[in-house]
Amino acid sequence: MAMEGPEEQRGFETEAVHGEEGIDPYRALTPPIYMTSTYTFPSMETVDRVLGGEEEGYVYSRASNPTVRQFERTMALLEGGEESVAFSSGMGAIAALLLSWLKKGTPLLFSRHLYSGTRHFIESMLIPLGATVRFVDFREQGSSYTRLEEELREGAAGLFLETPSNPTLDIVDLAAVASLCRTYGVPLAVDNTFASPALQKPLEHGADIVIHSATKYLGGHGDLLGGVAVGARETIQALRATEASLLGATLSPMNAWLILRGIKTLALRMVAHSVRASALARLLSEKAPVVRVHYPGLPEHPGHEIACRQMKGMGGMLAVQFASGKAARTFMDGLRIIRIGVSLGDPGSLVEHPSSMSHRGWSTEVRRAMGIEDGLVRMSVGLESPDDLCGDVEAALTRL
């Protein structure tokens, strides 16, 4: 049961702190961790009621667990969805959703600019399984999305996109795309990992499903793996009953508990991440060695106006374009506070070179088609002192 009081009077910060409370019979302020794989029944009559759907209960933790369930209910609340289902990682959530779409037929539509793990799954799993896959380049769409409409008109099992995208920080107009998807009966899924529900709620703009790597900003401390899908009750229940259960990508109670703990400070952290990323974006945009800064908070970003409409803040992620891969790597080697690493959303700032790291397996030509040049550097701006972060970046730039 949720916290008492009319929902319309509760702000996001309150929802994040209190979430879906009341699951613990002892009313513990901090939710307990139910570390069990299975559950017992007082009688066979109870078994029949639970398995028959007449009574809520737990049977086996691969299907459901009280701690995981509290996380799921909290995420549905924060994203404004009817229901959610948790997974052991963001890729677990993505794989389950895409396989559920594949059962309905193809083609499957994707934004060309995607997280490398999603792209790998498409190429290594979906296509060998017989999926027809088409990529939509939203950078070339302008504001009309006419090419997207042509693809939707031909029919599709679903459209999957990111905004802001990883790692190029492209922005997609969610309301416009969702309207087109509804017109042609194509479900829209949005990976909201970069923004988090503190800054953006895709369901409010018409999306059907929201995906998160809870490993990142939801957990917020770099100490867990997790994923979640949020949407309409019927859609999520179908996903839970088949793909989530049968694939076995189950979120552990311990990680669910850690994510719930992280969510309590999500709103505050996202403000702090955004402030620091904005400061670094402005600083980098004024430096000669930098060719371009990809950050939706900058007025010159092509998606700036759209981001201002659909986001409450611009987030902690940015990308920096240098003239060459060598310049990018030299810059990264010059950093001392900001560390080299592939993840994001941690209190500590991280930097990665997609061409050498996350997207290393693709050729230069394929990477460029994804919008990734050899000189691109992705930065996850953490919670360190803004002055220290700016000083670290300026010192690294002197090496160029």
C-alpha positions in Angstrom: 0.0 0.0 0.0 1.3 3.5 -0.9 1.8 6.2 1.6 -1.4 7.9 2.8 -2.5 11.2 1.2 -3.8 12.2 -2.3 -1.3 11.3 -5.0 -1.7 14.6 -6.8 -0.3 16.4 -3.8 2.9 14.4 -3.6 6.0 15.5 -5.4 8.5 13.2 -7.1 11.0 13.6 -4.2 8.3 12.4 -1.7 7.4 9.4 -4.0 11.1 8.5 -4.3 11.6 8.5 -0.6 8.5 6.7 0.4 7.8 4.6 -2.7 5.3 1.8 -2.2 5.3 1.2 1.6 3.3 -1.2 3.7 4.6 -4.5 2.4 6.5 -5.4 5.7 4.0 -6.6 8.3 6.2 -5.2 11.1 6.1 -1.7 9.5 9.9 -1.3 9.4 11.1 2.1 8.1 13.7 0.5 6.0 12.2 -2.4 3.9 13.5 -5.9 4.8 15.4 -8.2 2.5 13.5 -11.4 1.9 16.4 -13.7 1.2 14.6 -16.9 0.3 14.3 -18.9 -2.9 10.9 -20.6 -2.1 7.8 -20.1 0.0 5.6 -22.5 2.0 1.9 -22.8 2.3 -0.3 -23.6 5.4 -2.6 -25.9 3.4 -3.3 -27.2 -0.1 -6.4 -25.0 -0.2 -4.0 -22.0 0.0 -1.9 -23.5 -2.8 -5.0 -23.6 -5.0 -6.0 -20.0 -4.1 -2.5 -18.6 -4.8 -1.8 -20.6 -8.0 -5.4 -20.0 -9.2 -4.9 -16.2 -8.9 -7.6 -15.9 -6.2 -5.2 -14.8 -3.5 -1.9 -12.8 -3.8 1.1 -14.8 -2.6 4.6 -15.9 -3.4 5.7 -19.3 -4.7 9.3 -19.1 -6.0 11.6 -16.1 -6.1 12.4 -16.5 -9.8 8.8 -15.4 -10.4 8.4 -13.0 -7.5 9.9 -11.9 -4.2 8.5 -9.3 -1.6 11.6 -7.1 -1.8 11.7 -7.2 -5.6 8.0 -6.6 -5.6 8.4 -3.4 -3.6 11.0 -2.2 -6.1 8.7 -3.0 -9.0 5.7 -1.1 -7.4 8.0 1.8 -6.6 9.1 2.0 -10.2 5.6 1.9 -11.5 4.8 4.8 -9.2 7.8 6.9 -10.2 7.3 6.4 -14.0 3.6 6.7 -13.9 2.9 3.2 -15.1 0.4 0.6 -14.0 2.9 -2.1 -13.4 6.6 -3.0 -13.7 8.8 -6.1 -13.8 12.3 -6.3 -12.6 15.3 -8.1 -14.1 18.9 -8.9 -13.1 20.3 -6.3 -15.5 19.3 -3.7 -18.0 20.1 -6.1 -20.8 17.9 -8.7 -19.1 15.0 -6.2 -19.4 15.8 -5.3 -23.0 16.3 -8.9 -24.1 13.0 -10.0 -22.6 11.1 -7.1 -24.2 12.6 -7.6 -27.7 12.1 -11.4 -27.6 8.4 -10.8 -26.7 8.1 -8.5 -29.7 9.8 -11.1 -31.9 7.1 -13.6 -31.1 4.6 -11.2 -32.7 6.5 -11.0 -35.9 8.8 -8.5 -37.6 10.1 -6.1 -38.6 11.5 -4.5 -35.5 12.4 -0.9 -35.6 15.2 0.7 -33.7 16.9 4.1 -33.4 20.3 3.9 -35.1 21.9 5.5 -32.1 21.8 2.9 -29.3 23.6 1.5 -26.3 26.3 -1.0 -27.6 24.8 -3.9 -25.6 21.4 -3.4 -27.3 23.0 -3.3 -30.7 25.0 -6.4 -30.0 21.8 -8.2 -28.9 20.1 -7.2 -32.1 23.0 -8.4 -34.3 23.9 -11.5 -32.3 20.5 -12.8 -31.3 17.5 -11.2 -33.0 18.8 -11.3 -36.6 20.1 -14.9 -36.4 16.7 -15.9 -35.0 15.1 -14.6 -38.1 14.1 -11.0 -37.2 13.9 -8.4 -39.9 15.5 -5.3 -38.3 15.3 -1.7 -39.6 17.1 1.3 -38.1 15.7 4.8 -38.1 18.2 7.6 -38.1 16.5 10.3 -36.0 19.4 12.7 -36.7 18.2 12.8 -40.3 14.5 13.1 -39.4 14.5 16.8 -38.5 11.2 17.6 -36.8 8.9 15.9 -39.4 9.8 12.2 -38.9 8.5 11.5 -42.4 10.9 8.5 -42.9 9.8 7.1 -39.5 6.2 7.4 -40.6 7.0 5.5 -43.8 8.5 2.7 -41.8 5.5 2.6 -39.4 3.1 2.6 -42.2 4.6 -0.7 -43.5 3.9 -2.2 -40.1 6.2 -3.3 -37.2 6.2 -5.3 -34.0 7.6 -2.4 -32.1 9.9 0.7 -32.1 12.8 0.9 -29.5 14.7 4.1 -29.0 16.8 6.0 -26.5 16.6 9.7 -25.6 19.1 11.0 -24.6 20.9 8.4 -26.6 24.0 6.5 -25.6 26.7 7.7 -26.2 25.9 10.6 -28.6 23.2 12.4 -26.5 20.7 12.7 -29.3 17.2 13.8 -28.4 14.0 12.4 -29.8 10.7 14.2 -29.6 8.7 11.6 -27.6 5.3 13.1 -28.0 5.6 13.3 -31.8 7.0 9.8 -32.2 4.5 8.3 -29.8 1.6 10.0 -31.7 2.9 8.4 -35.0 3.2 5.0 -33.3 -0.3 5.1 -32.0 -1.6 6.1 -35.4 -0.1 2.9 -36.9 -0.6 0.6 -33.9 3.1 0.1 -33.2 4.2 -0.1 -29.5 6.9 2.3 -28.5 9.6 1.4 -25.9 12.0 4.0 -24.6 15.3 3.3 -22.7 15.2 6.1 -20.1 18.4 5.1 -18.3 20.3 8.4 -19.1 17.5 10.7 -17.8 15.9 8.6 -15.0 12.3 9.3 -14.0 13.5 12.2 -11.9 14.1 14.1 -15.2 11.9 12.5 -17.8 8.8 10.3 -17.9 8.3 8.8 -21.3 4.9 7.3 -20.5 3.6 10.8 -19.9 4.6 11.6 -23.5 2.8 8.6 -25.0 5.4 5.8 -24.8 4.1 2.3 -24.1 7.0 0.8 -22.2 9.9 2.3 -20.3 13.2 0.4 -19.8 16.0 1.2 -17.3 19.3 -0.2 -16.5 18.8 0.2 -12.7 22.6 -0.4 -12.4 23.1 3.3 -13.3 21.2 6.2 -11.8 18.5 4.3 -10.0 21.0 2.4 -7.9 23.4 5.3 -8.1 26.4 3.9 -6.3 28.1 1.5 -8.7 27.5 -1.5 -6.5 24.8 -3.5 -8.2 23.2 -4.8 -11.4 19.5 -4.5 -12.2 17.0 -3.7 -14.8 13.3 -2.9 -15.0 10.4 -2.5 -17.5 7.4 -0.3 -16.8 4.1 0.0 -18.7 0.5 -1.0 -18.9 -0.6 -3.8 -16.6 -1.6 -6.3 -19.3 1.7 -5.8 -21.2 3.9 -6.1 -18.1 2.0 -9.1 -16.8 2.5 -10.9 -20.1 6.2 -10.1 -20.0 6.4 -11.3 -16.4 4.6 -14.6 -17.1 6.7 -15.7 -20.0 10.0 -13.9 -20.9 10.8 -12.7 -17.3 10.1 -16.1 -15.7 11.4 -18.4 -18.4 14.6 -16.5 -19.3 15.5 -16.5 -15.6 17.1 -13.0 -15.6 15.7 -12.5 -12.0 16.7 -9.5 -9.9 18.1 -10.6 -6.5 16.4 -9.4 -3.3 19.7 -7.9 -2.2 20.1 -5.8 -5.3 16.4 -4.8 -5.2 17.0 -3.5 -1.7 20.1 -1.6 -2.8 18.2 0.0 -5.7 15.3 1.0 -3.3 17.9 2.6 -1.1 19.4 4.5 -4.0 16.1 5.7 -5.3 15.5 7.6 -2.1 18.2 10.1 -3.1 17.6 9.9 -6.8 16.0 13.4 -7.2 18.7 15.1 -5.3 21.5 13.3 -7.1 20.1 14.0 -10.6 20.0 17.7 -9.8 23.6 17.6 -8.6 24.7 15.5 -11.6 23.0 18.0 -14.0 24.6 21.0 -12.4 28.1 19.5 -12.7 27.6 18.2 -16.2 26.3 21.6 -17.3 29.4 23.3 -15.9 31.7 20.9 -17.7 29.8 21.2 -21.0 30.1 25.0 -20.9 33.8 24.8 -20.1 34.6 22.3 -22.8 32.6 24.1 -25.4 34.9 27.1 -25.0 38.2 25.2 -25.3 40.1 25.2 -28.6 41.1 21.5 -28.7 37.4 20.5 -28.5 35.6 20.1 -31.8 32.1 19.7 -30.4 30.3 19.1 -27.1 27.2 16.9 -27.1 25.0 18.0 -24.3 21.3 18.8 -24.6 21.6 21.6 -22.1 23.7 23.7 -24.5 21.6 26.0 -26.6 23.5 25.0 -29.7 22.5 21.3 -29.3 20.1 20.4 -32.1 17.7 18.8 -29.6 17.9 21.6 -27.0 14.3 22.9 -27.4 12.8 19.4 -27.4 14.8 18.5 -24.3 13.6 21.6 -22.5 10.0 20.5 -23.2 10.2 16.9 -22.2 12.9 16.9 -19.5 13.1 18.5 -16.1 16.9 18.7 -16.2 19.6 17.8 -18.7 21.3 15.0 -16.7 24.8 14.0 -15.9 25.9 12.6 -19.3 27.8 14.4 -22.0 30.1 13.6 -24.9 33.1 15.5 -26.2 34.3 15.3 -29.8 38.1 15.7 -30.4 39.8 16.0 -33.7 41.2 12.4 -33.5 41.2 9.2 -31.6 44.7 10.0 -30.4 43.6 13.4 -29.0 40.7 11.7 -27.2 42.9 9.1 -25.6 45.5 11.7 -24.6 42.9 13.7 -22.9 41.6 10.7 -21.0 45.1 9.7 -19.9 45.5 13.3 -18.5 42.5 13.0 -16.1 43.2 12.3 -12.4 39.9 12.7 -10.6 37.7 11.5 -13.5 38.5 7.8 -14.0 38.4 5.6 -17.1 35.5 3.1 -17.0 32.5 1.9 -19.1 29.6 2.4 -16.7 27.7 5.6 -15.7 25.5 7.1 -13.0 28.0 6.6 -10.1 29.0 9.2 -7.5 32.5 9.1 -9.1 32.9 10.6 -12.5 33.8 8.2 -15.3 35.0 8.7 -18.9 35.1 6.2 -21.8 36.3 6.1 -25.4 33.6 4.3 -27.3 35.8 3.5 -30.3 38.3 1.7 -28.0 35.8 0.4 -25.4 32.1 0.0 -25.6 32.0 0.0 -29.5 35.3 -1.6 -30.1 33.9 -4.6 -32.0 32.6 -2.6 -34.9 34.5 -1.2 -37.8 35.1 2.6 -38.2 32.5 2.8 -40.9 29.8 1.1 -38.8 30.6 3.2 -35.8 30.4 6.4 -37.9 26.9 5.2 -39.1 26.0 5.1 -35.4 27.3 8.7 -35.0 30.5 7.6 -33.2 33.7 9.1 -34.5 37.1 8.0 -33.2 37.6 11.3 -31.4 34.4 10.9 -29.3 34.7 10.7 -25.5 31.7 10.0 -23.3 31.6 11.4 -19.8 29.5 10.4 -16.8 29.8 13.4 -14.5 29.6 12.4 -10.9 29.1 14.3 -7.6 32.6 15.6 -6.9 33.3 19.3 -6.3 32.5 21.3 -9.5 35.7 23.2 -9.1 37.7 20.0 -8.9 36.0 18.5 -11.9 36.6 21.6 -14.0 40.2 21.8 -12.8 40.8 18.2 -13.7 39.4 18.7 -17.2 41.4 21.9 -17.8 44.6 20.2 -16.7 43.9 17.2 -19.1 43.3 19.6 -22.0 46.7 21.2 -21.5 48.2 17.8 -22.7 46.7 18.5 -26.1 
